[in-house]
Amino acid sequence: VQLQASGGGLVQAGGSLRLSCVASGSGFTFRLTTFAWHRQAPGKQRELVASITGGGSTLYADSVKGRFTISRDNAKNTVYLQMNSLKSEDTGVYYCRCGVDYWGQGTQVTVSS
């Protein structure tokens, strides 16, 4: 499984970004697989931001509830993370995860205050 994350960048506080994660390869069925976004801020441990099951059930960290939305497009093998009302504490490297074993390369999100 290969995961290609994109969409990060520099944004002012209060702004929005949309991250994308395209999954490819063999050995998995995209529409049945749980995906997640994690993030790691400098000097901190990696943390779960949001996840979505094959059935579309979602889970969010308390810190992003009401601001972030995870979604998936099974036809495009792509998972998205829409991030609104961004705060400086959202700064970090965002990683896409497929199942329990596969991680993307990460995309940097920097929110300036």
N, C-alpha and C positions, 0 to 999 in steps of 0.2 A: 504494500500500500504506500502510495506517495501522496503527500499533502502539500499543497502550494497555497500559502497564505499571502494575502495582499491587502492594501487599502489603508495601511497606517500612514502617519504623517504628523505634521505639526499643526495644531489648532488652538485657537484661543479658548479660554474658559467660557462655557456656555454654548460652544459650537458642537458640531456633529461630525461623525465619521462613520463609514460603513466598511467593515472588514469582510473579506471573502476567503473561503477556504475550498479549493477544488481538490477533490479526491480522485485518484486514478490507481490503476493496477488491478491485480487479481487477488482472489482469496477472500473477497468480501462482497456482500450485496449491499450496496449503498442504502437502499430504502429501508433496510432492516437494522441498520447500524446506528448506535448512539454516537453522537458527536458532541464535543464540548470545546469551549474556549477557556483558556487559563491565561493568567498574566503574572508577570514577575517584575516588581519594582526594584530599583537599585537597593541592594542590601537587605532585601526581604525574600521570604520564601515564595515559591510559585503558588498561586491560589486559583481555585475554580471561580470562574466568572459566571458561566451559564452552560447548560447542557440541553440537548434535545434528543429524544428517543426516536426510533423509527416510526412510532405511532404519533409523534408530534408533541408528546408531553415535554414540558419545559421546566427547568429549575434555574433559579437565579441566586447569586450571592445577595445578602441583604443590602450591601453597599451599592448595588446597581439596580435594584428593583424599581420599576417605574421609569427608568432612564434608558436601559438597554433592552433590546429585543433580539433573541436568537430565532433564526428561521432556516428552512432548508428548501431547496429545489431539487427534487429527486431526478427530474429530467436532465438537469445540468450537473449532477453530482457535486453540488455546491452547498455549503453552509454559510450563512451570513451572521454578522453581529452588527446590528444597527445601534450606534451609541449616540445618544442625545444628551444635552445639558451636561457636557463634559466638565469635569473638575480636575484641578491639578493633581489630586490624588489618584486619578485614573491613569496617570503616566506610567508607562512600563512597556515591556515586550509582551505581545499577545501571541499565544500559541494555540493552534488548532490541534485537537486530539480526536483520533478515530478509535472507537472501542477502548481498550485499556492499554494497548501496546504501541500505537503509532502516533507520532507527533510531527507536526510541521516545523518549519525552520524559524518561525517567529516573525512578527512584523512590529516595528517600533511605533508606539503612540506617545506623543509628547503634547501635553496640555499646558499652555502658558497662562499664567494668572495676570 
